[in-house]
């Protein structure tokens, strides 16, 4: 059985790690949290056929990405929360170790981790390739279950669906636009959301991520970084390279690049570089330990 083509996903790169750039040491994880461990054999023989009866949600991860692994217990807990009164799961939670299963990763067209994919009646539906907040993940799962129920797969909703806030209309428009690859329509939707709710952090983060996608659209991420290394005095190139690096999950390299450029610049150039680094700060989880250090380095470079 051949794999169906993978449609465009939401393009949310803020926390994604490019497979070629992962360098983190392996981290142990509870085997019970891995759920249905997907291999090349059981994907075709078992999981795809099972997706006609129940939604399957796969998390593609790597032992070299601690951030990707952080989603495993979260998804596993949601999977347990959604059990029926008889203790049966309402959806299948599967995990793909892309290092151990390169053939599966290739079939699923995995370019970065984490990547979450739903399978409904053997059709692949990309969910996110980032490190979302728990409430975002919960809302996405509920939407997937609802979509599957419309196709006659599984139950109408997750047990906790009624207690979750509905997705905002502007967010729904943005997600639909991103699914079709229309970054500017998604940008407009997030701006409309901010205009209606100026303090909404989800809207601000969504806009920052879409703005990043627009800036890197059409760029060769690795080549841009290489070109910037070869031409350190080209400030426009340094900014583009920093965008490419944070899109691949390498915030430290991106921030270090701009801090070095700030130290070697003056006047308007220095302000432009500083302002862009502040924009990149907005794309990083506030709990990331590298963020305070980067802020301190920026302050030292400026003063």
Buried (B, 14 or more C-beta within 10 A) or exposed (E): EEBEEBEEBBBBBBBBBBBEBBEBEEEEBEEEBBBBEBBBEBBBEBBBEBBEEBBBBBBBBBBBBBBBBBBBBBBBEBBEEBEEEEEEBBBBBBBBBBBEBEEBBEBBBBBBBBBBBBBBBBBBBBBBBBBBEEEBBBBBBBBBBBBBBEEEBBBEBBBEBEEBEEBBEBBEBBBBBBBEBBBEBBBBBBBBBBEEBEEBEBBBBBBBBBBBBBBBEEBEBBEBBEBBEEEEEBBEBBBBBBBBBBBBBBBBBBBBBBBBBBEBBEEEEBEBBBEBBEBBBBBBBEEBEEBEEBBEBBEEBEE
